[in-house]
Structures are given as C-alpha cells and as structure tokens.
Amino acid sequence: LRGLLRRSAYLTPADDETLAVGDLALDAASREVTRAGEPISFTSTEFELLRLLMRNQRKALDRTEILRHVWNYDFGGRSSIVDL
C-alpha cells in the first residue's frame, strides 16, 4: 500500500507546477508549453502526455501508468491506445 501511495504521489501532477527540460517549459496552471520562449499548441491529451513524460523523464513508464494518468483509463485488459 505504501508503494502505491508513493508512486501515485510521484505520478500525480500538481496544478501549479512548472516543468522544464532543456528549452522546453510546461506551465500546468496556464496549460502553456513553450520551446525557446515560443508557444507550442497541444491538445489536452498531448499536454497531459507531455506533462507525465516531463515529470518522469528518468523513469520508464509502462502502458498501464500512461493509460491511467493521461486517459484516466484503469482497465485490466489490453488496449492499443498507447501503441506506436
């Protein structure tokens, strides 16, 4: 149970966070993404996926984590939503 809570806290984004990786910046409060100061337009799903990846840049995320945190999809079966 402690492990689940710890992972959940690590993966659940705060609404007021600002993330930066190189010259890419994501402002969760305003839902804006910029690269080298230039705004980039994202759909809601793209924004949430980028946010998840930026928060976990040194961690390999499995399909279940991505589905749960980007699509709020908690399904025990297989889904091809995340397939590349």
Distance bins in CASP14 RR format, pairs under 12 A and 6 or more apart:
PFRMAT RR
TARGET T0000
AUTHOR 0000-0000-0000
RMODE 2
METHOD distances of the structure
MODEL  1
1 7 0 0 0 0 0 1 0 0 0 0 0
1 8 0 0 0 0 0 1 0 0 0 0 0
2 8 0 0 0 0 0 1 0 0 0 0 0
2 9 0 0 0 0 0 1 0 0 0 0 0
3 9 0 0 0 0 1 0 0 0 0 0 0
3 10 0 0 0 0 1 0 0 0 0 0 0
3 11 0 0 0 0 0 1 0 0 0 0 0
4 10 0 0 0 0 0 1 0 0 0 0 0
4 11 0 0 0 0 0 1 0 0 0 0 0
4 12 0 0 0 0 0 1 0 0 0 0 0
4 65 0 0 0 0 0 1 0 0 0 0 0
4 68 0 0 0 0 0 1 0 0 0 0 0
5 11 0 0 0 0 0 1 0 0 0 0 0
5 12 0 0 0 0 0 1 0 0 0 0 0
6 12 0 0 0 0 0 1 0 0 0 0 0
7 56 0 0 0 0 0 1 0 0 0 0 0
7 59 0 0 0 0 1 0 0 0 0 0 0
7 61 0 0 0 0 0 1 0 0 0 0 0
7 62 0 0 0 0 0 1 0 0 0 0 0
7 64 0 0 0 0 0 1 0 0 0 0 0
7 65 0 0 0 0 1 0 0 0 0 0 0
7 68 0 0 0 0 0 1 0 0 0 0 0
7 69 0 0 0 0 0 1 0 0 0 0 0
8 65 0 0 0 0 0 1 0 0 0 0 0
8 68 0 0 0 0 1 0 0 0 0 0 0
8 69 0 0 0 0 1 0 0 0 0 0 0
9 55 0 0 0 0 0 1 0 0 0 0 0
10 52 0 0 0 0 0 1 0 0 0 0 0
10 55 1 0 0 1 0 0 0 0 0 0 0
10 56 1 0 0 1 0 0 0 0 0 0 0
10 58 0 0 0 0 0 1 0 0 0 0 0
10 59 0 0 0 0 1 0 0 0 0 0 0
10 61 0 0 0 0 0 1 0 0 0 0 0
10 65 0 0 0 0 0 1 0 0 0 0 0
10 69 0 0 0 0 0 1 0 0 0 0 0
11 48 0 0 0 0 0 1 0 0 0 0 0
11 51 0 0 0 0 0 1 0 0 0 0 0
11 52 1 0 0 1 0 0 0 0 0 0 0
11 53 0 0 0 0 0 1 0 0 0 0 0
11 54 0 0 0 0 0 1 0 0 0 0 0
11 55 1 0 0 1 0 0 0 0 0 0 0
11 56 1 0 0 1 0 0 0 0 0 0 0
11 59 0 0 0 0 1 0 0 0 0 0 0
11 61 0 0 0 0 1 0 0 0 0 0 0
11 62 0 0 0 0 0 1 0 0 0 0 0
11 64 0 0 0 0 0 1 0 0 0 0 0
11 65 1 0 0 1 0 0 0 0 0 0 0
11 66 0 0 0 0 1 0 0 0 0 0 0
11 67 0 0 0 0 0 1 0 0 0 0 0
11 68 0 0 0 0 1 0 0 0 0 0 0
11 69 1 0 1 0 0 0 0 0 0 0 0
11 70 0 0 0 0 0 1 0 0 0 0 0
12 28 0 0 0 0 0 1 0 0 0 0 0
12 48 0 0 0 0 0 1 0 0 0 0 0
12 51 0 0 0 0 0 1 0 0 0 0 0
12 52 0 0 0 0 1 0 0 0 0 0 0
12 55 0 0 0 0 1 0 0 0 0 0 0
12 56 0 0 0 0 0 1 0 0 0 0 0
12 65 0 0 0 0 0 1 0 0 0 0 0
12 68 0 0 0 0 0 1 0 0 0 0 0
12 69 1 0 0 1 0 0 0 0 0 0 0
12 72 0 0 0 0 0 1 0 0 0 0 0
13 19 0 0 0 0 1 0 0 0 0 0 0
13 26 0 0 0 0 1 0 0 0 0 0 0
13 27 0 0 0 0 0 1 0 0 0 0 0
13 28 1 0 0 1 0 0 0 0 0 0 0
13 29 0 0 0 0 0 1 0 0 0 0 0
13 31 0 0 0 0 0 1 0 0 0 0 0
13 47 0 0 0 0 0 1 0 0 0 0 0
13 48 0 0 0 0 1 0 0 0 0 0 0
13 49 0 0 0 0 0 1 0 0 0 0 0
13 50 0 0 0 0 0 1 0 0 0 0 0
13 51 1 0 1 0 0 0 0 0 0 0 0
13 52 1 0 0 1 0 0 0 0 0 0 0
13 53 0 0 0 0 0 1 0 0 0 0 0
13 54 0 0 0 0 1 0 0 0 0 0 0
13 55 1 0 0 1 0 0 0 0 0 0 0
13 56 0 0 0 0 0 1 0 0 0 0 0
13 69 0 0 0 0 1 0 0 0 0 0 0
13 70 0 0 0 0 0 1 0 0 0 0 0
14 26 0 0 0 0 0 1 0 0 0 0 0
14 27 0 0 0 0 0 1 0 0 0 0 0
14 28 1 0 0 1 0 0 0 0 0 0 0
14 29 0 0 0 0 1 0 0 0 0 0 0
14 51 0 0 0 0 0 1 0 0 0 0 0
14 55 0 0 0 0 1 0 0 0 0 0 0
15 27 0 0 0 0 0 1 0 0 0 0 0
15 28 1 0 1 0 0 0 0 0 0 0 0
15 29 1 0 0 1 0 0 0 0 0 0 0
15 30 0 0 0 0 0 1 0 0 0 0 0
15 31 0 0 0 0 1 0 0 0 0 0 0
15 51 0 0 0 0 0 1 0 0 0 0 0
16 27 0 0 0 0 1 0 0 0 0 0 0
16 28 1 0 0 1 0 0 0 0 0 0 0
16 29 1 0 1 0 0 0 0 0 0 0 0
16 30 0 0 0 0 1 0 0 0 0 0 0
16 31 0 0 0 0 0 1 0 0 0 0 0
17 25 0 0 0 0 0 1 0 0 0 0 0
17 26 0 0 0 0 1 0 0 0 0 0 0
17 27 0 0 0 0 1 0 0 0 0 0 0
17 28 1 0 1 0 0 0 0 0 0 0 0
17 29 1 0 0 1 0 0 0 0 0 0 0
17 30 0 0 0 0 0 1 0 0 0 0 0
17 31 0 0 0 0 0 1 0 0 0 0 0
17 51 0 0 0 0 1 0 0 0 0 0 0
17 54 0 0 0 0 1 0 0 0 0 0 0
17 55 1 0 0 1 0 0 0 0 0 0 0
18 24 0 0 0 0 0 1 0 0 0 0 0
18 25 1 0 0 1 0 0 0 0 0 0 0
18 26 1 0 0 1 0 0 0 0 0 0 0
18 27 1 0 1 0 0 0 0 0 0 0 0
18 28 1 0 0 1 0 0 0 0 0 0 0
18 29 1 0 0 1 0 0 0 0 0 0 0
18 30 0 0 0 0 1 0 0 0 0 0 0
18 31 0 0 0 0 0 1 0 0 0 0 0
18 32 0 0 0 0 1 0 0 0 0 0 0
18 33 0 0 0 0 0 1 0 0 0 0 0
18 34 0 0 0 0 0 1 0 0 0 0 0
18 51 0 0 0 0 0 1 0 0 0 0 0
18 54 0 0 0 0 0 1 0 0 0 0 0
18 55 0 0 0 0 0 1 0 0 0 0 0
19 25 1 0 0 1 0 0 0 0 0 0 0
19 26 1 0 1 0 0 0 0 0 0 0 0
19 27 0 0 0 0 1 0 0 0 0 0 0
19 28 1 0 0 1 0 0 0 0 0 0 0
19 29 0 0 0 0 0 1 0 0 0 0 0
19 32 0 0 0 0 0 1 0 0 0 0 0
19 33 0 0 0 0 1 0 0 0 0 0 0
19 34 0 0 0 0 0 1 0 0 0 0 0
19 47 0 0 0 0 0 1 0 0 0 0 0
19 50 0 0 0 0 1 0 0 0 0 0 0
19 51 1 0 0 1 0 0 0 0 0 0 0
19 52 0 0 0 0 0 1 0 0 0 0 0
19 53 0 0 0 0 1 0 0 0 0 0 0
19 54 1 0 1 0 0 0 0 0 0 0 0
19 55 1 0 0 1 0 0 0 0 0 0 0
19 56 0 0 0 0 0 1 0 0 0 0 0
19 57 0 0 0 0 1 0 0 0 0 0 0
20 26 1 0 0 1 0 0 0 0 0 0 0
20 27 0 0 0 0 1 0 0 0 0 0 0
20 28 0 0 0 0 0 1 0 0 0 0 0
20 33 0 0 0 0 0 1 0 0 0 0 0
20 34 0 0 0 0 1 0 0 0 0 0 0
20 35 0 0 0 0 0 1 0 0 0 0 0
20 36 0 0 0 0 0 1 0 0 0 0 0
20 37 0 0 0 0 0 1 0 0 0 0 0
20 54 0 0 0 0 1 0 0 0 0 0 0
20 55 0 0 0 0 0 1 0 0 0 0 0
20 57 0 0 0 0 0 1 0 0 0 0 0
21 33 0 0 0 0 0 1 0 0 0 0 0
21 34 0 0 0 0 0 1 0 0 0 0 0
21 35 0 0 0 0 0 1 0 0 0 0 0
21 50 0 0 0 0 1 0 0 0 0 0 0
21 51 0 0 0 0 0 1 0 0 0 0 0
21 53 0 0 0 0 1 0 0 0 0 0 0
21 54 1 0 1 0 0 0 0 0 0 0 0
21 55 0 0 0 0 1 0 0 0 0 0 0
21 56 0 0 0 0 0 1 0 0 0 0 0
21 57 1 0 0 1 0 0 0 0 0 0 0
21 58 0 0 0 0 0 1 0 0 0 0 0
22 34 0 0 0 0 0 1 0 0 0 0 0
22 35 0 0 0 0 1 0 0 0 0 0 0
22 36 0 0 0 0 1 0 0 0 0 0 0
22 37 0 0 0 0 0 1 0 0 0 0 0
22 54 0 0 0 0 0 1 0 0 0 0 0
22 57 0 0 0 0 0 1 0 0 0 0 0
23 33 0 0 0 0 0 1 0 0 0 0 0
23 34 0 0 0 0 1 0 0 0 0 0 0
23 35 1 0 1 0 0 0 0 0 0 0 0
23 36 1 0 1 0 0 0 0 0 0 0 0
23 37 1 0 0 1 0 0 0 0 0 0 0
23 38 0 0 0 0 1 0 0 0 0 0 0
23 40 0 0 0 0 0 1 0 0 0 0 0
24 32 0 0 0 0 0 1 0 0 0 0 0
24 33 1 0 0 1 0 0 0 0 0 0 0
24 34 1 0 0 1 0 0 0 0 0 0 0
24 35 1 0 1 0 0 0 0 0 0 0 0
24 36 0 0 0 0 1 0 0 0 0 0 0
24 37 0 0 0 0 1 0 0 0 0 0 0
24 38 0 0 0 0 0 1 0 0 0 0 0
24 39 0 0 0 0 0 1 0 0 0 0 0
24 40 0 0 0 0 1 0 0 0 0 0 0
24 42 0 0 0 0 0 1 0 0 0 0 0
24 50 0 0 0 0 1 0 0 0 0 0 0
24 51 0 0 0 0 0 1 0 0 0 0 0
24 53 0 0 0 0 0 1 0 0 0 0 0
24 54 1 0 0 1 0 0 0 0 0 0 0
24 57 0 0 0 0 0 1 0 0 0 0 0
25 32 0 0 0 0 1 0 0 0 0 0 0
25 33 1 0 0 1 0 0 0 0 0 0 0
25 34 1 0 1 0 0 0 0 0 0 0 0
25 35 1 0 0 1 0 0 0 0 0 0 0
25 36 0 0 0 0 1 0 0 0 0 0 0
25 37 1 0 0 1 0 0 0 0 0 0 0
25 38 0 0 0 0 0 1 0 0 0 0 0
25 39 0 0 0 0 0 1 0 0 0 0 0
25 40 0 0 0 0 1 0 0 0 0 0 0
25 50 0 0 0 0 0 1 0 0 0 0 0
25 51 0 0 0 0 0 1 0 0 0 0 0
25 54 0 0 0 0 1 0 0 0 0 0 0
26 32 1 0 0 1 0 0 0 0 0 0 0
26 33 1 0 1 0 0 0 0 0 0 0 0
26 34 0 0 0 0 1 0 0 0 0 0 0
26 35 0 0 0 0 0 1 0 0 0 0 0
26 39 0 0 0 0 0 1 0 0 0 0 0
26 40 0 0 0 0 1 0 0 0 0 0 0
26 42 0 0 0 0 1 0 0 0 0 0 0
26 46 0 0 0 0 0 1 0 0 0 0 0
26 47 1 0 0 1 0 0 0 0 0 0 0
26 48 0 0 0 0 0 1 0 0 0 0 0
26 49 0 0 0 0 0 1 0 0 0 0 0
26 50 1 0 0 1 0 0 0 0 0 0 0
26 51 1 0 1 0 0 0 0 0 0 0 0
26 52 0 0 0 0 0 1 0 0 0 0 0
26 53 0 0 0 0 1 0 0 0 0 0 0
26 54 1 0 1 0 0 0 0 0 0 0 0
26 55 0 0 0 0 1 0 0 0 0 0 0
26 57 0 0 0 0 0 1 0 0 0 0 0
27 33 1 0 0 1 0 0 0 0 0 0 0
27 34 0 0 0 0 1 0 0 0 0 0 0
27 37 0 0 0 0 0 1 0 0 0 0 0
27 39 0 0 0 0 0 1 0 0 0 0 0
27 40 0 0 0 0 0 1 0 0 0 0 0
27 42 0 0 0 0 0 1 0 0 0 0 0
27 47 0 0 0 0 0 1 0 0 0 0 0
27 50 0 0 0 0 0 1 0 0 0 0 0
27 51 0 0 0 0 0 1 0 0 0 0 0
27 54 0 0 0 0 0 1 0 0 0 0 0
28 47 0 0 0 0 1 0 0 0 0 0 0
28 48 0 0 0 0 1 0 0 0 0 0 0
28 50 0 0 0 0 0 1 0 0 0 0 0
28 51 1 0 0 1 0 0 0 0 0 0 0
28 52 0 0 0 0 0 1 0 0 0 0 0
28 54 0 0 0 0 0 1 0 0 0 0 0
28 55 0 0 0 0 1 0 0 0 0 0 0
29 51 0 0 0 0 0 1 0 0 0 0 0
30 39 0 0 0 0 0 1 0 0 0 0 0
30 47 0 0 0 0 0 1 0 0 0 0 0
31 39 0 0 0 0 0 1 0 0 0 0 0
31 40 0 0 0 0 0 1 0 0 0 0 0
31 41 0 0 0 0 0 1 0 0 0 0 0
31 42 0 0 0 0 1 0 0 0 0 0 0
31 43 0 0 0 0 0 1 0 0 0 0 0
31 44 0 0 0 0 1 0 0 0 0 0 0
31 46 0 0 0 0 0 1 0 0 0 0 0
31 47 1 0 0 1 0 0 0 0 0 0 0
31 48 0 0 0 0 1 0 0 0 0 0 0
31 50 0 0 0 0 0 1 0 0 0 0 0
31 51 0 0 0 0 1 0 0 0 0 0 0
32 38 0 0 0 0 0 1 0 0 0 0 0
32 39 1 0 0 1 0 0 0 0 0 0 0
32 40 0 0 0 0 1 0 0 0 0 0 0
32 41 0 0 0 0 1 0 0 0 0 0 0
32 42 0 0 0 0 1 0 0 0 0 0 0
32 47 0 0 0 0 1 0 0 0 0 0 0
32 50 0 0 0 0 0 1 0 0 0 0 0
32 51 0 0 0 0 0 1 0 0 0 0 0
33 39 1 0 0 1 0 0 0 0 0 0 0
33 40 1 0 1 0 0 0 0 0 0 0 0
33 41 0 0 0 0 1 0 0 0 0 0 0
33 42 1 0 1 0 0 0 0 0 0 0 0
33 43 0 0 0 0 0 1 0 0 0 0 0
33 46 0 0 0 0 1 0 0 0 0 0 0
33 47 1 0 0 1 0 0 0 0 0 0 0
33 48 0 0 0 0 0 1 0 0 0 0 0
33 49 0 0 0 0 0 1 0 0 0 0 0
33 50 1 0 0 1 0 0 0 0 0 0 0
33 51 0 0 0 0 1 0 0 0 0 0 0
33 53 0 0 0 0 0 1 0 0 0 0 0
33 54 0 0 0 0 1 0 0 0 0 0 0
34 40 1 0 0 1 0 0 0 0 0 0 0
34 41 0 0 0 0 0 1 0 0 0 0 0
34 42 0 0 0 0 0 1 0 0 0 0 0
34 50 0 0 0 0 0 1 0 0 0 0 0
35 41 0 0 0 0 0 1 0 0 0 0 0
35 42 0 0 0 0 0 1 0 0 0 0 0
35 50 0 0 0 0 0 1 0 0 0 0 0
40 46 0 0 0 0 1 0 0 0 0 0 0
40 47 0 0 0 0 1 0 0 0 0 0 0
40 50 0 0 0 0 1 0 0 0 0 0 0
41 47 0 0 0 0 1 0 0 0 0 0 0
41 50 0 0 0 0 0 1 0 0 0 0 0
42 48 0 0 0 0 1 0 0 0 0 0 0
42 49 0 0 0 0 1 0 0 0 0 0 0
42 50 1 0 0 1 0 0 0 0 0 0 0
42 51 0 0 0 0 1 0 0 0 0 0 0
43 49 0 0 0 0 1 0 0 0 0 0 0
43 50 0 0 0 0 0 1 0 0 0 0 0
43 70 0 0 0 0 0 1 0 0 0 0 0
44 50 0 0 0 0 0 1 0 0 0 0 0
44 51 0 0 0 0 0 1 0 0 0 0 0
44 70 0 0 0 0 1 0 0 0 0 0 0
44 71 0 0 0 0 0 1 0 0 0 0 0
44 72 0 0 0 0 0 1 0 0 0 0 0
45 51 0 0 0 0 0 1 0 0 0 0 0
45 52 0 0 0 0 0 1 0 0 0 0 0
45 66 0 0 0 0 0 1 0 0 0 0 0
45 67 0 0 0 0 0 1 0 0 0 0 0
45 69 0 0 0 0 0 1 0 0 0 0 0
45 70 1 0 0 1 0 0 0 0 0 0 0
45 71 1 0 0 1 0 0 0 0 0 0 0
45 72 0 0 0 0 0 1 0 0 0 0 0
45 73 0 0 0 0 0 1 0 0 0 0 0
45 81 0 0 0 0 1 0 0 0 0 0 0
45 82 0 0 0 0 0 1 0 0 0 0 0
46 52 0 0 0 0 0 1 0 0 0 0 0
46 53 0 0 0 0 0 1 0 0 0 0 0
46 70 0 0 0 0 1 0 0 0 0 0 0
47 53 0 0 0 0 0 1 0 0 0 0 0
47 54 0 0 0 0 0 1 0 0 0 0 0
47 70 0 0 0 0 1 0 0 0 0 0 0
48 54 0 0 0 0 0 1 0 0 0 0 0
48 55 0 0 0 0 0 1 0 0 0 0 0
48 66 0 0 0 0 1 0 0 0 0 0 0
48 67 0 0 0 0 0 1 0 0 0 0 0
48 68 0 0 0 0 0 1 0 0 0 0 0
48 69 1 0 0 1 0 0 0 0 0 0 0
48 70 1 0 1 0 0 0 0 0 0 0 0
48 71 0 0 0 0 1 0 0 0 0 0 0
48 72 0 0 0 0 1 0 0 0 0 0 0
48 73 0 0 0 0 0 1 0 0 0 0 0
49 55 0 0 0 0 0 1 0 0 0 0 0
49 56 0 0 0 0 0 1 0 0 0 0 0
49 61 0 0 0 0 0 1 0 0 0 0 0
49 65 0 0 0 0 0 1 0 0 0 0 0
49 66 1 0 0 1 0 0 0 0 0 0 0
49 67 0 0 0 0 0 1 0 0 0 0 0
49 69 0 0 0 0 1 0 0 0 0 0 0
49 70 1 0 1 0 0 0 0 0 0 0 0
49 71 0 0 0 0 1 0 0 0 0 0 0
49 81 0 0 0 0 0 1 0 0 0 0 0
49 82 0 0 0 0 1 0 0 0 0 0 0
50 56 0 0 0 0 0 1 0 0 0 0 0
50 57 0 0 0 0 0 1 0 0 0 0 0
50 66 0 0 0 0 0 1 0 0 0 0 0
50 69 0 0 0 0 0 1 0 0 0 0 0
50 70 0 0 0 0 1 0 0 0 0 0 0
51 57 0 0 0 0 0 1 0 0 0 0 0
51 66 0 0 0 0 0 1 0 0 0 0 0
51 69 0 0 0 0 1 0 0 0 0 0 0
51 70 0 0 0 0 1 0 0 0 0 0 0
52 59 0 0 0 0 0 1 0 0 0 0 0
52 61 1 0 0 1 0 0 0 0 0 0 0
52 65 1 0 0 1 0 0 0 0 0 0 0
52 66 1 0 0 1 0 0 0 0 0 0 0
52 67 0 0 0 0 0 1 0 0 0 0 0
52 68 0 0 0 0 1 0 0 0 0 0 0
52 69 1 0 1 0 0 0 0 0 0 0 0
52 70 1 0 1 0 0 0 0 0 0 0 0
52 71 0 0 0 0 0 1 0 0 0 0 0
52 72 0 0 0 0 0 1 0 0 0 0 0
52 82 0 0 0 0 0 1 0 0 0 0 0
53 59 0 0 0 0 1 0 0 0 0 0 0
53 60 0 0 0 0 0 1 0 0 0 0 0
53 61 1 0 0 1 0 0 0 0 0 0 0
53 65 0 0 0 0 0 1 0 0 0 0 0
53 66 0 0 0 0 1 0 0 0 0 0 0
53 69 0 0 0 0 0 1 0 0 0 0 0
53 70 0 0 0 0 1 0 0 0 0 0 0
54 61 0 0 0 0 0 1 0 0 0 0 0
55 61 0 0 0 0 1 0 0 0 0 0 0
55 65 0 0 0 0 0 1 0 0 0 0 0
55 69 0 0 0 0 1 0 0 0 0 0 0
55 70 0 0 0 0 0 1 0 0 0 0 0
56 62 0 0 0 0 0 1 0 0 0 0 0
56 65 0 0 0 0 1 0 0 0 0 0 0
56 66 0 0 0 0 1 0 0 0 0 0 0
56 69 0 0 0 0 1 0 0 0 0 0 0
56 70 0 0 0 0 0 1 0 0 0 0 0
59 65 0 0 0 0 1 0 0 0 0 0 0
59 66 0 0 0 0 0 1 0 0 0 0 0
60 66 0 0 0 0 0 1 0 0 0 0 0
61 67 0 0 0 0 1 0 0 0 0 0 0
61 68 0 0 0 0 1 0 0 0 0 0 0
61 69 0 0 0 0 1 0 0 0 0 0 0
61 70 0 0 0 0 1 0 0 0 0 0 0
61 82 0 0 0 0 1 0 0 0 0 0 0
62 68 0 0 0 0 1 0 0 0 0 0 0
62 69 0 0 0 0 0 1 0 0 0 0 0
62 82 0 0 0 0 1 0 0 0 0 0 0
63 69 0 0 0 0 0 1 0 0 0 0 0
63 70 0 0 0 0 0 1 0 0 0 0 0
63 71 0 0 0 0 0 1 0 0 0 0 0
63 73 0 0 0 0 1 0 0 0 0 0 0
63 75 0 0 0 0 0 1 0 0 0 0 0
63 76 0 0 0 0 0 1 0 0 0 0 0
63 77 0 0 0 0 0 1 0 0 0 0 0
63 78 0 0 0 0 1 0 0 0 0 0 0
63 79 1 0 0 1 0 0 0 0 0 0 0
63 80 0 0 0 0 1 0 0 0 0 0 0
63 81 0 0 0 0 1 0 0 0 0 0 0
63 82 1 0 1 0 0 0 0 0 0 0 0
63 83 0 0 0 0 1 0 0 0 0 0 0
63 84 0 0 0 0 0 1 0 0 0 0 0
64 70 0 0 0 0 0 1 0 0 0 0 0
64 71 0 0 0 0 0 1 0 0 0 0 0
64 73 0 0 0 0 1 0 0 0 0 0 0
64 74 0 0 0 0 1 0 0 0 0 0 0
64 75 0 0 0 0 1 0 0 0 0 0 0
64 76 1 0 0 1 0 0 0 0 0 0 0
64 77 0 0 0 0 1 0 0 0 0 0 0
64 78 0 0 0 0 0 1 0 0 0 0 0
64 79 0 0 0 0 1 0 0 0 0 0 0
64 81 0 0 0 0 0 1 0 0 0 0 0
64 82 0 0 0 0 1 0 0 0 0 0 0
65 71 0 0 0 0 0 1 0 0 0 0 0
65 73 0 0 0 0 0 1 0 0 0 0 0
65 74 0 0 0 0 0 1 0 0 0 0 0
65 82 0 0 0 0 1 0 0 0 0 0 0
66 72 0 0 0 0 0 1 0 0 0 0 0
66 73 0 0 0 0 1 0 0 0 0 0 0
66 74 0 0 0 0 0 1 0 0 0 0 0
66 79 0 0 0 0 0 1 0 0 0 0 0
66 81 0 0 0 0 1 0 0 0 0 0 0
66 82 1 0 1 0 0 0 0 0 0 0 0
66 83 0 0 0 0 0 1 0 0 0 0 0
66 84 0 0 0 0 0 1 0 0 0 0 0
67 73 1 0 1 0 0 0 0 0 0 0 0
67 74 1 0 0 1 0 0 0 0 0 0 0
67 75 1 0 0 1 0 0 0 0 0 0 0
67 76 0 0 0 0 1 0 0 0 0 0 0
67 77 0 0 0 0 0 1 0 0 0 0 0
67 78 0 0 0 0 0 1 0 0 0 0 0
67 79 1 0 0 1 0 0 0 0 0 0 0
67 80 0 0 0 0 0 1 0 0 0 0 0
67 81 1 0 0 1 0 0 0 0 0 0 0
67 82 1 0 0 1 0 0 0 0 0 0 0
67 83 0 0 0 0 0 1 0 0 0 0 0
68 74 1 0 1 0 0 0 0 0 0 0 0
68 75 0 0 0 0 1 0 0 0 0 0 0
68 76 0 0 0 0 0 1 0 0 0 0 0
68 79 0 0 0 0 0 1 0 0 0 0 0
68 81 0 0 0 0 0 1 0 0 0 0 0
68 82 0 0 0 0 0 1 0 0 0 0 0
69 82 0 0 0 0 0 1 0 0 0 0 0
70 79 0 0 0 0 0 1 0 0 0 0 0
70 81 0 0 0 0 1 0 0 0 0 0 0
70 82 0 0 0 0 1 0 0 0 0 0 0
71 79 0 0 0 0 1 0 0 0 0 0 0
71 81 1 0 0 1 0 0 0 0 0 0 0
71 82 0 0 0 0 1 0 0 0 0 0 0
72 81 0 0 0 0 0 1 0 0 0 0 0
73 79 1 0 0 1 0 0 0 0 0 0 0
73 80 0 0 0 0 0 1 0 0 0 0 0
73 81 1 0 0 1 0 0 0 0 0 0 0
73 82 0 0 0 0 1 0 0 0 0 0 0
75 81 0 0 0 0 1 0 0 0 0 0 0
75 82 0 0 0 0 0 1 0 0 0 0 0
END
